[in-house]
Amino acid sequence: MTRVPPALLRHRITVEPYAGEGAYGQQYRHAIPDVPALVDSSPRLVRTADGRQVTATATVIAGPTLDCPPGSRITLPDGRTTTAITVTHHTAPGLPVPACTEVSCE
């Protein structure tokens, strides 16, 4: 399985993986800074895990090992902080296409 070529991941983001709800609200694990990614700020409709249709304001493509469950907090290259709506891991075993993680952000 091949990975997305690092030369295509021109942006750097910070990911704070969602850890669940706690006594004081949403909890996040330690921030992962300087994650190579490709950020597309084009809005598009996505369907959430509970079936709602929402508008994603950004899509992030990163390596296949990105630790970013839905609900994670992401700081984009322009400084804007957003939340991961959906996370999809793309793989194609045996095919010459790169594996990657696609994150739709609100």
C-alpha positions as CSV (number, residue, x, y, z in Angstrom):
1,M,0.0,0.0,0.0
2,T,1.4,3.4,-0.9
3,R,0.9,6.6,1.0
4,V,0.0,10.1,-0.2
5,P,3.3,11.6,-1.4
6,P,4.6,14.1,1.2
7,A,5.3,16.7,-1.5
8,L,1.5,17.0,-2.0
9,L,0.8,17.7,1.7
10,R,1.8,21.4,1.6
11,H,-0.1,22.7,4.6
12,R,0.5,22.2,8.4
13,I,-2.3,21.7,10.8
14,T,-2.7,21.0,14.5
15,V,-5.0,18.2,15.7
16,E,-6.4,17.8,19.2
17,P,-7.9,14.3,19.1
18,Y,-11.4,14.1,20.7
19,A,-11.4,12.0,23.9
20,G,-15.1,12.1,24.9
21,E,-17.2,14.0,27.3
22,G,-16.1,14.8,30.9
23,A,-17.4,16.6,33.9
24,Y,-16.4,19.9,32.3
25,G,-17.6,19.3,28.7
26,Q,-15.6,18.0,25.8
27,Q,-12.2,16.5,26.5
28,Y,-9.2,16.4,24.1
29,R,-5.9,14.5,24.2
30,H,-2.6,16.3,23.8
31,A,-2.3,18.4,20.6
32,I,-0.4,17.0,17.7
33,P,1.3,20.0,16.1
34,D,2.7,20.4,12.6
35,V,0.8,17.6,10.9
36,P,1.4,17.6,7.1
37,A,-1.9,18.0,5.2
38,L,-3.6,19.3,2.1
39,V,-6.5,21.7,3.1
40,D,-9.3,22.5,0.7
41,S,-11.5,25.4,1.9
42,S,-14.3,24.8,-0.5
43,P,-17.7,24.3,1.2
44,R,-19.6,21.0,0.5
45,L,-22.4,19.0,1.9
46,V,-21.6,15.9,4.1
47,R,-23.7,13.5,6.0
48,T,-22.8,13.0,9.7
49,A,-22.8,9.7,11.5
50,D,-26.4,10.4,12.8
51,G,-27.7,11.1,9.3
52,R,-27.8,14.9,9.3
53,Q,-26.7,16.8,6.3
54,V,-24.3,19.7,7.2
55,T,-22.0,22.0,5.3
56,A,-18.3,21.3,5.7
57,T,-16.3,24.5,5.4
58,A,-13.0,22.6,4.9
59,T,-11.7,19.2,3.8
60,V,-8.3,18.0,5.1
61,I,-6.3,15.2,3.4
62,A,-3.5,13.7,5.5
63,G,-1.5,10.5,5.9
64,P,-3.3,7.2,6.6
65,T,-2.2,7.1,10.2
66,L,-3.8,10.5,11.3
67,D,-5.3,10.2,14.8
68,C,-8.4,12.4,14.3
69,P,-11.7,10.9,15.5
70,P,-14.9,12.8,14.7
71,G,-15.3,15.7,17.2
72,S,-11.5,16.5,17.2
73,R,-10.4,20.1,17.2
74,I,-8.3,21.1,14.2
75,T,-6.4,24.4,13.7
76,L,-6.1,25.1,10.0
77,P,-3.1,27.0,8.4
78,D,-5.0,30.3,8.4
79,G,-5.4,30.0,12.2
80,R,-9.1,29.1,12.2
81,T,-10.1,26.4,14.7
82,T,-12.7,23.9,13.5
83,T,-14.2,20.6,14.4
84,A,-14.0,17.3,12.5
85,I,-17.4,16.2,11.3
86,T,-16.5,13.0,9.4
87,V,-13.3,11.0,9.1
88,T,-12.7,8.6,6.2
89,H,-9.7,6.3,5.8
90,H,-9.1,5.6,2.1
91,T,-7.3,2.4,1.3
92,A,-7.1,0.2,-1.8
93,P,-5.0,-2.9,-1.0
94,G,-3.4,-4.2,-4.1
95,L,-4.1,-1.1,-6.2
96,P,-1.5,1.5,-7.1
97,V,-3.4,4.4,-5.4
98,P,-2.3,6.2,-2.2
99,A,-3.8,5.5,1.2
100,C,-4.9,8.7,3.0
101,T,-7.3,10.1,5.7
102,E,-10.0,12.6,4.6
103,V,-11.5,14.8,7.3
104,S,-14.5,17.0,6.7
105,C,-14.6,20.0,9.1
106,E,-17.4,22.3,10.1
